[in-house]
Amino acid sequence: MAKGQLRDRQIDVDGLSLHVLDGGALEAPSLFFLHGWPESSAALRPVMELLSSRAQVFAMDLPGIGESVTQAGKVLPSLRH
């Protein structure tokens, strides 16, 4: 993955579809970012892109926020950038 490039993907966790951002060097230290309410992982993208040259970075949208869904399949309202 190129420097500063993040990968967007959906993963399934116990039937929930969660949106994940990740990037950086596999051999580097890992950093996990968690957004607050009512933000999503999109708010963390600029910082993650900067740090991905020195660390392996991860963030996810909590269930029902951003591009993650709730068990009922509904996305809760959030602020978008």
TITI-961906 format. One record per residue (C-alpha): residue number from 1; x, y, z. Coordinates in nm, 2 decimals, always signed. Layout:
+-----+--------+--------+--------+
| pos |      x |      y |      z |
+-----+--------+--------+--------+
| NUM |      X |      Y |      Z |
...
+-----+--------+--------+--------+
This chain:
+-----+--------+--------+--------+
| pos |      x |      y |      z |
+-----+--------+--------+--------+
|   1 |  +0.00 |  +0.00 |  +0.00 |
|   2 |  +0.14 |  +0.34 |  -0.09 |
|   3 |  +0.24 |  +0.59 |  +0.18 |
|   4 |  -0.07 |  +0.77 |  +0.32 |
|   5 |  -0.31 |  +0.54 |  +0.13 |
|   6 |  -0.59 |  +0.38 |  +0.34 |
|   7 |  -0.80 |  +0.09 |  +0.25 |
|   8 |  -1.18 |  +0.11 |  +0.30 |
|   9 |  -1.36 |  -0.22 |  +0.36 |
|  10 |  -1.66 |  -0.38 |  +0.52 |
|  11 |  -1.61 |  -0.67 |  +0.76 |
|  12 |  -1.88 |  -0.90 |  +0.91 |
|  13 |  -1.87 |  -0.94 |  +1.29 |
|  14 |  -2.14 |  -1.16 |  +1.44 |
|  15 |  -2.38 |  -1.06 |  +1.16 |
|  16 |  -2.30 |  -0.69 |  +1.17 |
|  17 |  -2.14 |  -0.52 |  +0.86 |
|  18 |  -1.88 |  -0.28 |  +1.00 |
|  19 |  -1.68 |  -0.03 |  +0.80 |
|  20 |  -1.30 |  -0.04 |  +0.86 |
|  21 |  -1.02 |  +0.19 |  +0.75 |
|  22 |  -0.67 |  +0.05 |  +0.76 |
|  23 |  -0.32 |  +0.12 |  +0.62 |
|  24 |  +0.05 |  +0.16 |  +0.70 |
|  25 |  +0.34 |  -0.08 |  +0.72 |
|  26 |  +0.26 |  -0.43 |  +0.86 |
|  27 |  +0.59 |  -0.44 |  +1.06 |
|  28 |  +0.53 |  -0.10 |  +1.22 |
|  29 |  +0.36 |  -0.04 |  +1.56 |
|  30 |  -0.02 |  -0.05 |  +1.55 |
|  31 |  -0.25 |  +0.24 |  +1.63 |
|  32 |  -0.63 |  +0.20 |  +1.67 |
|  33 |  -0.85 |  +0.50 |  +1.64 |
|  34 |  -1.21 |  +0.53 |  +1.77 |
|  35 |  -1.44 |  +0.81 |  +1.67 |
|  36 |  -1.68 |  +0.99 |  +1.91 |
|  37 |  -2.05 |  +1.08 |  +1.86 |
|  38 |  -2.17 |  +1.18 |  +1.61 |
|  39 |  -1.86 |  +1.15 |  +1.40 |
|  40 |  -1.74 |  +0.86 |  +1.19 |
|  41 |  -1.40 |  +0.72 |  +1.08 |
|  42 |  -1.40 |  +0.98 |  +0.80 |
|  43 |  -1.30 |  +1.25 |  +1.06 |
|  44 |  -0.99 |  +1.04 |  +1.15 |
|  45 |  -0.88 |  +0.99 |  +0.79 |
|  46 |  -0.64 |  +1.29 |  +0.76 |
|  47 |  -0.45 |  +1.20 |  +1.08 |
|  48 |  -0.44 |  +0.83 |  +0.98 |
|  49 |  -0.29 |  +0.92 |  +0.64 |
|  50 |  -0.02 |  +1.12 |  +0.81 |
|  51 |  +0.07 |  +0.85 |  +1.07 |
|  52 |  +0.05 |  +0.56 |  +0.83 |
|  53 |  +0.41 |  +0.62 |  +0.72 |
|  54 |  +0.52 |  +0.54 |  +1.07 |
|  55 |  +0.26 |  +0.30 |  +1.20 |
|  56 |  -0.01 |  +0.05 |  +1.10 |
|  57 |  -0.33 |  +0.24 |  +1.15 |
|  58 |  -0.69 |  +0.11 |  +1.20 |
|  59 |  -1.03 |  +0.27 |  +1.26 |
|  60 |  -1.39 |  +0.15 |  +1.23 |
|  61 |  -1.73 |  +0.30 |  +1.23 |
|  62 |  -1.93 |  +0.19 |  +1.53 |
|  63 |  -2.25 |  +0.00 |  +1.46 |
|  64 |  -2.51 |  +0.22 |  +1.30 |
|  65 |  -2.27 |  +0.51 |  +1.24 |
|  66 |  -2.10 |  +0.61 |  +0.92 |
|  67 |  -2.09 |  +0.32 |  +0.68 |
|  68 |  -2.15 |  +0.05 |  +0.95 |
|  69 |  -2.50 |  -0.08 |  +0.99 |
|  70 |  -2.71 |  -0.18 |  +1.30 |
|  71 |  -2.86 |  -0.52 |  +1.34 |
|  72 |  -3.18 |  -0.40 |  +1.19 |
|  73 |  -2.98 |  -0.29 |  +0.88 |
|  74 |  -3.03 |  +0.08 |  +0.95 |
|  75 |  -2.76 |  +0.35 |  +0.95 |
|  76 |  -2.80 |  +0.61 |  +1.22 |
|  77 |  -2.77 |  +0.98 |  +1.13 |
|  78 |  -2.42 |  +1.12 |  +1.17 |
|  79 |  -2.23 |  +1.43 |  +1.06 |
|  80 |  -2.07 |  +1.39 |  +0.72 |
|  81 |  -1.76 |  +1.58 |  +0.60 |
+-----+--------+--------+--------+
